[in-house]
Amino acid sequence: MSLFKHASEIVQAKINHFLDNAEDPNETLDLSYEKMMSNLQETKRHLADVVTEKLSLEHQMADAQKAADQADADARTALQAGREDLAKAELAQKQAALAKLQPLKDAHDKISVQVSKLEEFEKKLQDQIESFRTQKEVMKGELAASQSEIQAENALSGLGKGMSDAGEAMQRAQDRVSQSQSKAEAMESLMNDGVLGDALDHRSQTDKDMATLREQSSVDSELAALKEEMAKKTSQNGAGNHSDPS
C-alpha cells in the first residue's frame, strides 16, 4: 500500500467518524463544500495577482526593448549624419535599456513558472471540488434514504406495539362483555325463578303468585273465547255452502 493511499484512507476514516458524530451530516457536507469553494476563490485571486504582475513585467520588457531598438536606430542615423558623438550616446542608451531588460526577463521567467503551477493547482482543485460535490449529493441522497427507512421501521415498530396494545384492549373489552352477558343471564334466571325480586316491587310472594294466576287465567279465557268464535264462523260458512240456491 502506497503512503499516499494509506494517508487517504486515514483521512476518509476520520471524515466518516466525524460525520457519524455530527449533529447534521448534510450541514457538515455543505460547510465542507463551501470551504473548498472559498479556497478555490482565494486561489483564483492569487493567480489573478500573479498574472497581473506577469503582464506588468511584459509591458516593461516591451518598453525596454522598444527603447533599445529606438536607440539603435538613432545611433545608425547619427552615424550616417557624421555625428559619431550622438551615435555613441544612443548606443549608451541602448546598452542601458538592454541592461534593464535582462532582469525583467529573469523575473518574467520565474513568475511564468509560478503562474503555470497556480493554473495547474487551480485545475486540480476544481476537479476535486466537482468530485466532492458529486459525492456530497450522493451521500446526502443515501442519508435521506436511510433516514426515511429508519423512520419507516420506527413507524412499523410503533404500529406493531400499538396494534398489540389495541389487541389486548380489545380482548379485555370482549372479556368484560362476556362477563356482563353471563351476569345478565344469571340475574334473569334468578328473577324468573323467584330467587331475586324486583327492588321496586313491594308485593308479597302470595300477591305475586295470584297476579300470575290471574294473568294466566285471563290468557286461557281469551284463548277459549277465540276458539269458540272461530268454530262458529266455520260452522256458519259450512251451512251456507250446503243450502239450496233455488
Number of C-alpha atoms within 10 A of each C-alpha: 5 7 8 9 10 11 11 12 12 12 12 12 12 12 12 13 11 13 16 11 10 12 10 10 17 18 13 15 19 15 12 16 17 13 12 18 16 12 14 18 13 13 17 16 12 14 20 14 13 17 18 12 17 21 14 14 21 16 13 16 21 14 14 21 17 15 19 24 16 16 23 20 16 19 24 19 16 18 15 11 11 11 13 15 12 17 22 18 15 22 21 16 18 24 16 15 20 19 13 16 20 13 13 20 15 12 14 19 14 11 17 17 11 16 20 13 13 19 15 12 16 19 13 12 17 15 12 13 19 14 11 16 17 12 13 19 14 12 15 17 13 12 14 13 12 12 12 12 12 12 12 12 12 12 12 12 12 12 12 12 12 12 12 12 12 12 12 12 12 12 12 12 12 12 12 12 12 12 12 12 12 12 12 12 12 12 15 14 13 13 13 11 10 12 10 12 15 9 6 6 8 10 11 8 11 9 11 14 12 11 12 12 12 12 12 12 12 12 12 12 12 12 12 12 12 11 11 12 11 11 11 11 10 11 10 10 10 11 9 10 9 8 8 6 6 3
